[in-house]
Amino acid sequence: MVDIRQLRYFLAIADAPSISAAAQAIGVAQPSLSQHVQRMEEELGVKLVDRSPRGTLLTQEGHVLVEHARRICDSLDRCMADMRELGGVIRGRVGFGMPPSCSMVMSVPLAETVRLELPEVRLRAVEAMSGYIKHWIDDGTVDIGFLYDLSDAGPLRATHVMDEALYFYSAPDAWPLDTPPGTPVALRDLQRLDMILTSNGLRQTIEGYCQRNGVSLNVVIEMDAMTQIKELVARGSGYTIFAPVAAQDFVRRGELLRAPIVEPRMTRPVYLVSNPARVMTRACRSVEQVTLDVARELVQRGIWEATLV
C-alpha cells in the first residue's frame, strides 16, 4: 500500500534531476530511494520513472501521480497545521490573489488590518490578471482571491461580495460626444469611438453587454496593462471602460473624465473565492473574514465604489 512517506519521496524525485540528487536532498540512501520507487511501481502496476545516464524523467503516469501526491501531501500539511493551531494563536501563511483594480484599493488596508488583528499570520498578496488567479486558486499557489467572473473557473467556493458599475473614460479635453462632458452615455453611442480595452475578464463582461444589446465596439488597442491604458486615454489616444476603483487615481488628478454608462447600466460582480477541494486553515479562514469586513467597510465609506450584496 502506497503511504504518505513514499509520496513525499516521489515528489523529491520529481523535483530533482536524478535519484541520487533527490536522495541527497532528503537525506536517504540512493539504493533505498530506488527501492521505494520500484515498490510503488509494483503496487500501482505502472512505470513511474524512466532512468537514463542523463538522470530521471517522469513517465506520463508519473506526472499524474505527482499531481495527486502534491494535493495529498499539501492537504495533510494543512491538516496538521490546523490541528496544532486549535485552541491556540492563529498563525500561518496565506496567499491572496488580487486583480490590479482590486489591489489598488484593497491590498494596503487589508495588509494593515491583518497585521493588527492577526499578528502571527503572514499574508502574501499577489497582483495578477484574473486568468492567472483562477489557475493559482486551482493549483494552490494562492489560498483565496478576488474574481470577477466564475464562468471558466471550475468549481469554487465563492462569496458574492459586491457589484461594481462600469464607467466610460475620456481625456478631459477629448470628450467625443455632443452631450456635456461627464453626463451619462448610452452604450450604443460608443460604437463609433476608438476604444482601448483589456482582453481579460473585464473585456468578456463588456462584450457580453454588447452582444445582448446589438452593439459592436471599435477596439483599436488591446492591452492587459491597466496603467498603460489609462495613460493612453489621458493622452487622447482613445477611450476605455473601467470600474471606478481602477481609475480613481487618474480621475482624482484630473487626467481622466468619467461618465456613467446607461441603456443599459453595466455592472460586474466581485467574488471572494477559494478552492473547495483544499482544506482551509484557521489562518486562511480568518483572513477571509477580515477581507470581507475590510471590503464592506471600504464600500460603506465610499472608497470602493460598489453596491454591497
DOVEX-271369 format. One record per residue: x, z, y of N, C-alpha, C in turn; residue in three letters. Coordinates in pm, whole numbers, padded with zeros to 5 digits, always signed. Layout:
<nodes>
XZYXZYXZYALA/...
</nodes>
This chain:
<nodes>
+00085+00000-00120+00000+00000+00000+00088+00000+00125MET/+00064-00094+00216+00142-00101+00339+00107+00018+00427VAL/+00209+00090+00477+00183+00206+00562+00236+00182+00703ASP/+00214+00279+00791+00249+00264+00932+00399+00250+00951ILE/+00477+00318+00867+00623+00308+00880+00669+00165+00852ARG/+00614+00103+00748+00651-00034+00718+00611-00129+00831GLN/+00496-00103+00891+00455-00187+01003+00551-00174+01121LEU/+00595-00052+01148+00691-00032+01258+00824-00099+01225ARG/+00867-00091+01102+00990-00159+01061+00976-00309+01079TYR/+00859-00362+01041+00839-00506+01053+00838-00550+01199PHE/+00782-00469+01286+00784-00501+01429+00927-00503+01481LEU/+01012-00412+01431+01152-00411+01472+01221-00541+01429ALA/+01188-00590+01308+01244-00716+01261+01197-00832+01348ILE/+01068-00829+01383+01012-00938+01465+01077-00943+01603ALA/+01120-00828+01655+01176-00823+01790+01328-00842+01791ASP/+01389-00852+01675+01536-00864+01668+01574-01002+01615ALA/+01696-01047+01647+01738-01180+01599+01769-01185+01451PRO/+01792-01071+01389+01825-01068+01247+01787-00933+01188SER/+01783-00925+01057+01750-00799+00992+01860-00696+01019ILE/+01986-00740+01022+02095-00646+01050+02082-00588+01190SER/+02043-00671+01288+02025-00622+01424+01907-00526+01430ALA/+01800-00556+01356+01685-00466+01353+01722-00333+01289ALA/+01799-00340+01180+01841-00218+01112+01924-00129+01204ALA/+02013-00192+01280+02095-00115+01374+02010-00054+01485GLN/+01909-00128+01531+01826-00080+01641+01744+00042+01603ALA/+01697+00049+01479+01610+00160+01439+01683+00262+01351ILE/+01812+00239+01325+01891+00337+01250+01859+00343+01102GLY/+01833+00226+01043+01804+00218+00900+01905+00125+00836VAL/+01948+00156+00716+02043+00071+00647+01981-00066+00621ALA/+02064-00171+00638+02011-00306+00622+01951-00331+00484GLN/+02017-00290+00374+01956-00314+00242+01819-00246+00229PRO/+01807-00127+00285+01679-00056+00278+01572-00131+00355SER/+01608-00185+00472+01511-00258+00552+01469-00387+00481LEU/+01564-00454+00419+01532-00575+00343+01437-00545+00228SER/+01457-00431+00164+01368-00391+00054+01227-00363+00105GLN/+01217-00304+00223+01086-00281+00282+01011-00412+00302HIS/+01083-00512+00352+01020-00643+00373+00976-00703+00240VAL/+01060-00695+00139+01025-00751+00009+00903-00683-00051GLN/+00896-00549-00038+00780-00477-00090+00652-00517-00017ARG/+00662-00539+00116+00545-00582+00192+00500-00720+00147MET/+00596-00810+00126+00562-00945+00083+00494-00941-00055GLU/+00544-00854-00143+00483-00842-00276+00343-00782-00266GLU/+00328-00682-00180+00199-00615-00163+00095-00710-00104GLU/+00135-00790-00007+00042-00878+00063+00028-01015-00003LEU/+00123-01050-00088+00116-01177-00158+00148-01298-00072GLY/+00224-01277+00035+00264-01387+00123+00410-01369+00163VAL/+00473-01477+00206+00609-01471+00258+00602-01443+00407LYS/+00674-01342+00454+00666-01299+00592+00785-01344+00676LEU/+00902-01359+00614+01024-01386+00687+01103-01495+00617VAL/+01153-01591+00693+01249-01690+00642+01389-01647+00685ASP/+01480-01636+00590+01615-01593+00621+01708-01713+00619ARG/+01801-01716+00715+01899-01824+00722+02028-01766+00778SER/+02138-01843+00772+02263-01794+00830+02252-01764+00980PRO/+02154-01824+01046+02137-01803+01190+02052-01680+01221ARG/+01996-01617+01118+01915-01499+01141+01782-01510+01067GLY/+01680-01446+01120+01548-01444+01057+01444-01507+01149THR/+01350-01575+01086+01236-01633+01157+01109-01591+01086LEU/+01008-01555+01162+00881-01518+01102+00808-01642+01053LEU/+00744-01631+00939+00655-01736+00893+00524-01727+00970THR/+00436-01821+00946+00305-01815+01010+00233-01686+00973GLN/+00244-01647+00845+00182-01523+00800+00249-01403+00867GLU/+00379-01413+00891+00450-01305+00958+00402-01285+01101GLY/+00376-01397+01170+00325-01386+01308+00187-01321+01311HIS/+00103-01354+01213-00029-01291+01206-00015-01141+01183VAL/+00075-01103+01094+00097-00961+01067+00148-00888+01190LEU/+00237-00952+01266+00289-00889+01388+00176-00858+01485VAL/+00085-00952+01501-00026-00930+01594-00108-00809+01553GLU/-00141-00800+01424-00217-00685+01375-00135-00557+01383HIS/-00007-00566+01348+00078-00446+01346+00091-00387+01486ALA/+00105-00471+01585+00116-00419+01723-00010-00344+01763ARG/-00125-00399+01729-00250-00333+01763-00263-00199+01690ARG/-00230-00199+01562-00243-00077+01481-00148+00032+01532ILE/-00022-00004+01554+00076+00095+01599+00044+00146+01738CYS/+00000+00055+01825-00034+00097+01960-00155+00189+01959ASP/-00253+00158+01875-00372+00242+01866-00336+00380+01813SER/-00247+00386+01716-00205+00516+01663-00129+00595+01769LEU/-00042+00529+01843+00033+00597+01950-00063+00654+02054ASP/-00164+00577+02089-00262+00625+02187-00340+00743+02131ARG/-00376+00736+02005-00448+00845+01941-00365+00973+01944CYS/-00237+00963+01908-00151+01081+01907-00135+01138+02047MET/-00119+01049+02146-00104+01095+02285-00231+01165+02331ALA/-00347+01108+02295-00473+01169+02335-00493+01306+02270ASP/-00455+01317+02143-00469+01446+02075-00381+01553+02139MET/-00260+01512+02177-00170+01609+02239-00222+01654+02375ARG/-00295+01565+02442-00342+01596+02577-00468+01682+02579GLU/-00543+01682+02467-00670+01753+02467-00650+01899+02503LEU/-00726+01943+02599-00718+02082+02641-00602+02111+02733GLY/-00518+02011+02762-00404+02034+02849-00408+01945+02971GLY/-00293+01929+03032-00282+01847+03152-00300+01700+03115VAL/-00373+01627+03197-00391+01483+03175-00264+01413+03218ILE/-00202+01343+03126-00078+01273+03159-00071+01144+03079ARG/+00015+01056+03121+00034+00930+03051+00050+00815+03149GLY/+00066+00696+03094+00083+00575+03175-00042+00490+03167ARG/-00080+00432+03280-00199+00347+03285-00163+00219+03360VAL/-00182+00106+03293-00160-00024+03357-00290-00077+03413GLY/-00286-00127+03537-00406-00170+03608-00383-00309+03664PHE/-00465-00406+03625-00455-00543+03676-00554-00568+03787GLY/-00506-00619+03901-00593-00646+04015-00571-00787+04068MET/-00680-00862+04092-00666-00988+04165-00616-00959+04306PRO/-00551-01056+04371-00491-01031+04503-00587-00974+04606PRO/-00711-01024+04611-00803-00976+04714-00840-00830+04690SER/-00862-00792+04564-00889-00651+04533-00768-00565+04567CYS/-00651-00614+04533-00529-00537+04555-00508-00506+04703SER/-00547-00600+04790-00527-00581+04932-00596-00455+04984MET/-00716-00429+04933-00794-00317+04984-00788-00194+04894VAL/-00754-00214+04767-00771-00107+04668-00641-00041+04623MET/-00533-00115+04616-00413-00063+04550-00356+00062+04618SER/-00349+00062+04750-00289+00177+04821-00376+00302+04811VAL/-00507+00297+04845-00586+00419+04832-00598+00468+04688PRO/-00600+00376+04591-00607+00418+04452-00478+00489+04412LEU/-00363+00432+04449-00235+00494+04414-00224+00633+04476ALA/-00266+00646+04600-00259+00777+04667-00352+00878+04601GLU/-00472+00835+04563-00568+00926+04501-00522+00969+04362THR/-00471+00875+04284-00421+00910+04151-00304+01008+04162VAL/-00216+00985+04257-00102+01076+04272-00148+01216+04310ARG/-00254+01225+04391-00304+01354+04436-00385+01424+04327LEU/-00476+01352+04262-00568+01414+04168-00516+01415+04025GLU/-00428+01322+03991-00374+01314+03854-00222+01305+03861LEU/-00156+01412+03902-00011+01406+03931+00077+01373+03811PRO/+00026+01394+03689+00106+01364+03571+00077+01225+03513GLU/-00009+01150+03580-00041+01014+03537+00046+00916+03615VAL/+00105+00821+03546+00188+00719+03610+00110+00587+03612ARG/+00067+00551+03730-00012+00429+03748+00080+00311+03775LEU/+00061+00203+03699+00135+00078+03721+00034-00030+03758ARG/+00026-00061+03886-00068-00162+03934+00001-00297+03938ALA/-00062-00398+03879-00006-00533+03871-00103-00630+03936VAL/-00055-00709+04032-00138-00807+04101-00122-00943+04037GLU/-00234-01008+04004-00229-01140+03941-00364-01206+03951ALA/-00367-01337+03927-00492-01410+03922-00575-01364+03802MET/-00705-01384+03811-00797-01332+03710-00765-01379+03569SER/-00720-01504+03555-00689-01555+03422-00582-01475+03353GLY/-00480-01435+03426-00374-01352+03369-00428-01214+03332TYR/-00512-01159+03419-00564-01025+03392-00649-01024+03265ILE/-00730-01129+03245-00809-01139+03123-00717-01136+03000LYS/-00609-01210+03004-00516-01214+02892-00448-01079+02874HIS/-00409-01016+02983-00339-00887+02975-00430-00777+02923TRP/-00559-00781+02958-00654-00684+02904-00664-00703+02753ILE/-00665-00827+02710-00679-00857+02568-00558-00813+02487ASP/-00437-00837+02540-00319-00805+02460-00261-00666+02489ASP/-00323-00592+02581-00278-00455+02605-00170-00440+02709GLY/-00135-00549+02778-00035-00538+02885-00084-00444+02994THR/-00213-00451+03025-00275-00354+03116-00393-00290+03043VAL/-00430-00170+03088-00538-00096+03023-00674-00127+03084ASP/-00678-00139+03215-00802-00168+03286-00773-00268+03396ILE/-00879-00326+03450-00858-00425+03556-00988-00462+03624GLY/-00974-00528+03738-01089-00584+03809-01101-00732+03771PHE/-01223-00777+03744-01251-00918+03720-01377-00957+03796LEU/-01383-01086+03833-01500-01138+03900-01592-01215+03807TYR/-01540-01260+03695-01615-01348+03605-01587-01306+03462ASP/-01691-01283+03384-01674-01241+03245-01703-01353+03146LEU/-01732-01473+03194-01779-01580+03106-01676-01620+03002SER/-01548-01622+03037-01445-01666+02943-01355-01551+02899ASP/-01403-01430+02913-01316-01314+02891-01329-01254+02752ALA/-01422-01302+02669-01441-01242+02539-01512-01107+02553GLY/-01522-01032+02444-01591-00903+02451-01512-00803+02535PRO/-01575-00748+02638-01510-00650+02724-01603-00533+02749LEU/-01545-00418+02771-01620-00303+02823-01621-00317+02973ARG/-01737-00340+03034-01742-00376+03176-01842-00291+03252ALA/-01803-00252+03373-01891-00184+03467-01907-00272+03589THR/-02030-00312+03618-02058-00393+03736-02056-00300+03857HIS/-01953-00309+03937-01930-00214+04045-02001-00255+04174VAL/-01988-00382+04211-02042-00427+04340-02058-00578+04340MET/-02122-00629+04444-02133-00772+04468-02078-00802+04608ASP/-01992-00903+04617-01935-00944+04745-02000-01073+04792GLU/-02037-01080+04919-02084-01205+04978-01963-01294+05008ALA/-01980-01424+04996-01873-01519+05027-01897-01578+05166LEU/-01788-01598+05240-01795-01646+05378-01714-01774+05396TYR/-01754-01852+05495-01682-01972+05537-01578-01932+05642PHE/-01458-01990+05632-01350-01955+05725-01294-02080+05792TYR/-01268-02063+05922-01214-02171+06005-01113-02112+06102SER/-01023-02196+06151-00941-02154+06265-01033-02140+06387ALA/-01011-02040+06472-01099-02020+06588-01112-02142+06678PRO/-01004-02221+06690-01008-02337+06778-01038-02467+06703ASP/-01084-02454+06577-01113-02574+06499-01250-02567+06433ALA/-01344-02497+06497-01480-02486+06442-01539-02625+06427TRP/-01582-02663+06306-01614-02804+06280-01761-02843+06296PRO/-01849-02746+06320-01992-02774+06320-02050-02773+06461LEU/-02170-02826+06474-02236-02832+06605-02295-02697+06645ASP/-02309-02607+06550-02363-02474+06579-02257-02389+06648THR/-02296-02280+06717-02198-02192+06781-02101-02134+06677PRO/-01973-02121+06712-01872-02068+06619-01913-01932+06564PRO/-01901-01918+06433-01930-01791+06368-02073-01772+06326GLY/-02161-01863+06362-02302-01849+06321-02318-01896+06176THR/-02424-01854+06107-02442-01891+05966-02438-02042+05944PRO/-02377-02081+05831-02367-02224+05797-02432-02246+05661VAL/-02501-02358+05647-02561-02395+05519-02455-02456+05429ALA/-02463-02428+05302-02364-02480+05207-02356-02632+05215LEU/-02470-02699+05230-02470-02846+05234-02393-02901+05354ARG/-02382-02821+05461-02310-02868+05581-02158-02867+05562ASP/-02111-02810+05452-01967-02806+05427-01918-02929+05352LEU/-02011-03017+05311-01973-03130+05227-01877-03226+05297GLN/-01890-03242+05427-01808-03341+05498-01676-03283+05550ARG/-01648-03157+05518-01528-03092+05570-01414-03099+05469LEU/-01290-03092+05518-01173-03085+05431-01155-02940+05386ASP/-01181-02915+05259-01178-02778+05207-01047-02750+05134MET/-01000-02628+05148-00881-02580+05077-00926-02463+04991ILE/-00922-02480+04858-00975-02379+04768-00875-02345+04657LEU/-00897-02230+04597-00819-02193+04479-00873-02270+04359THR/-00804-02258+04247-00854-02318+04122-00886-02210+04020SER/-00898-02085+04064-00921-01974+03972-01069-01938+03965ASN/-01097-01811+03935-01235-01767+03917-01323-01787+04038GLY/-01269-01768+04159-01348-01789+04280-01394-01933+04289LEU/-01308-02025+04255-01343-02167+04258-01459-02194+04161ARG/-01457-02133+04046-01565-02153+03950-01697-02101+04004GLN/-01692-01989+04073-01814-01935+04134-01867-02031+04240THR/-01779-02082+04325-01819-02176+04430-01878-02303+04368ILE/-01810-02358+04269-01857-02481+04205-01993-02459+04139GLU/-02015-02338+04085-02145-02309+04024-02257-02318+04126GLY/-02235-02260+04244-02335-02269+04351-02356-02414+04393TYR/-02245-02488+04404-02256-02628+04447-02337-02710+04346CYS/-02310-02694+04219-02381-02770+04117-02530-02740+04117GLN/-02563-02612+04134-02704-02573+04132-02780-02620+04256ARG/-02706-02654+04362-02771-02694+04487-02741-02839+04526ASN/-02686-02916+04432-02661-03057+04457-02561-03083+04568GLY/-02459-02999+04578-02358-03011+04683-02224-03049+04620VAL/-02151-03138+04684-02019-03179+04638-01920-03157+04752SER/-01828-03063+04735-01731-03032+04838-01612-03127+04832LEU/-01554-03156+04946-01436-03242+04955-01312-03153+04957ASN/-01259-03125+04838-01143-03035+04825-01016-03118+04840VAL/-00945-03099+04950-00825-03177+04977-00697-03108+04930VAL/-00703-02975+04915-00587-02900+04866-00636-02790+04772ILE/-00572-02780+04656-00594-02668+04564-00467-02584+04563GLU/-00483-02453+04574-00365-02367+04580-00401-02226+04535MET/-00338-02179+04431-00361-02042+04385-00266-01947+04455ASP/-00273-01946+04586-00190-01860+04669-00271-01825+04793ALA/-00330-01706+04791-00428-01670+04893-00368-01670+05033MET/-00249-01613+05048-00188-01605+05181-00161-01744+05237THR/-00113-01835+05153-00083-01970+05199-00211-02045+05237GLN/-00321-02022+05165-00447-02085+05202-00490-02037+05340ILE/-00479-01908+05365-00516-01854+05496-00427-01911+05606LYS/-00300-01927+05578-00208-01984+05676-00248-02128+05709GLU/-00280-02206+05606-00318-02345+05628-00446-02355+05711LEU/-00544-02272+05679-00669-02275+05755-00646-02230+05899VAL/-00565-02127+05917-00536-02078+06052-00465-02184+06135ALA/-00392-02276+06069-00322-02384+06140-00413-02505+06163ARG/-00537-02496+06117-00631-02607+06138-00619-02718+06037GLY/-00555-02691+05921-00535-02795+05820-00653-02810+05726SER/-00754-02729+05743-00871-02737+05656-00953-02610+05670GLY/-01047-02592+05574-01140-02479+05579-01149-02420+05439TYR/-01195-02297+05429-01200-02235+05298-01318-02142+05286THR/-01335-02089+05165-01439-01991+05134-01371-01873+05065ILE/-01392-01754+05119-01335-01632+05063-01437-01520+05071PHE/-01413-01414+04995-01482-01287+05019-01415-01220+05138ALA/-01488-01139+05215-01431-01078+05336-01303-01000+05312PRO/-01295-00930+05199-01178-00846+05174-01050-00929+05167VAL/-01063-01057+05129-00945-01141+05111-00885-01187+05242ALA/-00965-01190+05348-00917-01248+05474-00931-01155+05593ALA/-00958-01029+05568-00983-00938+05680-00859-00919+05767GLN/-00739-00936+05711-00617-00921+05791-00608-01033+05895ASP/-00636-01158+05855-00629-01271+05948-00743-01265+06050PHE/-00860-01221+06006-00974-01209+06099-00944-01101+06202VAL/-00889-00991+06159-00858-00880+06249-00758-00922+06357ARG/-00664-01008+06320-00564-01055+06416-00613-01172+06500ARG/-00734-01219+06473-00789-01331+06549-00737-01466+06505GLY/-00676-01474+06387-00621-01600+06339-00724-01681+06260GLU/-00829-01616+06211-00935-01685+06140-01070-01639+06195LEU/-01167-01730+06188-01304-01702+06226-01390-01718+06100LEU/-01481-01625+06079-01564-01632+05959-01710-01648+05996ARG/-01785-01705+05900-01929-01724+05919-01997-01707+05784ALA/-02112-01639+05782-02185-01624+05655-02239-01759+05606PRO/-02242-01775+05476-02296-01897+05416-02440-01870+05374ILE/-02529-01959+05411-02671-01945+05378-02720-02072+05308VAL/-02840-02063+05255-02904-02178+05188-02812-02241+05082GLU/-02769-02167+04981-02806-02029+04952-02700-01929+05000PRO/-02737-01802+05000-02638-01698+05020-02554-01689+04893ARG/-02421-01688+04910-02331-01691+04795-02267-01554+04775MET/-02272-01505+04652-02210-01376+04619-02131-01389+04490THR/-02042-01294+04469-01974-01285+04340-01970-01139+04298ARG/-01981-01111+04167-01976-00974+04118-01832-00925+04104PRO/-01815-00795+04110-01685-00732+04084-01705-00635+03968VAL/-01629-00657+03859-01639-00574+03740-01510-00495+03719TYR/-01525-00372+03672-01412-00294+03623-01416-00303+03471LEU/-01310-00354+03409-01315-00388+03267-01201-00323+03189VAL/-01226-00309+03060-01123-00266+02965-01155-00330+02831SER/-01065-00315+02737-01079-00378+02605-01147-00280+02509ASN/-01267-00311+02459-01336-00218+02370-01267-00200+02236PRO/-01175-00292+02202-01104-00281+02075-00988-00182+02082ALA/-00957-00135+02202-00845-00043+02220-00898+00095+02258ARG/-00839+00197+02199-00881+00333+02229-00826+00373+02366VAL/-00913+00424+02452-00872+00465+02587-00823+00609+02585MET/-00707+00633+02642-00655+00768+02653-00730+00843+02762THR/-00712+00975+02765-00772+01054+02872-00720+01009+03007ARG/-00592+00974+03012-00534+00927+03138-00605+00802+03186ALA/-00629+00709+03093-00695+00583+03130-00839+00608+03173CYS/-00910+00693+03100-01048+00723+03137-01054+00790+03274ARG/-00957+00877+03301-00955+00946+03430-00928+00849+03544SER/-00833+00758+03525-00805+00658+03628-00925+00567+03649VAL/-00994+00535+03542-01115+00452+03554-01218+00521+03643GLU/-01239+00651+03623-01337+00723+03703-01292+00734+03849GLN/-01163+00761+03869-01110+00766+04006-01127+00632+04075VAL/-01105+00524+04001-01120+00390+04057-01262+00366+04106THR/-01360+00404+04024-01500+00387+04065-01530+00470+04190LEU/-01479+00590+04193-01503+00677+04310-01441+00617+04436ASP/-01317+00571+04426-01249+00515+04542-01317+00386+04588VAL/-01353+00300+04493-01418+00173+04528-01550+00199+04600ALA/-01628+00291+04549-01757+00319+04612-01737+00379+04751ARG/-01637+00464+04768-01611+00521+04900-01568+00413+04998GLU/-01485+00319+04953-01441+00211+05041-01559+00125+05086LEU/-01653+00101+04995-01772+00023+05032-01858+00101+05130VAL/-01880+00227+05101-01965+00309+05188-01907+00324+05329GLN/-01774+00322+05340-01709+00333+05470-01695+00199+05540ARG/-01736+00090+05473-01729-00042+05533-01593-00106+05526GLY/-01499-00045+05454-01365-00102+05441-01366-00218+05341ILE/-01442-00203+05235-01460-00310+05136-01603-00361+05157TRP/-01617-00477+05216-01748-00531+05248-01814-00582+05119GLU/-01912-00508+05074-01981-00545+04950-02107-00461+04938ALA/-02188-00493+04838-02309-00417+04808-02289-00347+04674THR/-02297-00216+04672-02279-00140+04550-02392-00169+04453LEU/-02360-00173+04326-02461-00194+04221-02500-00058+04167VAL/
</nodes>
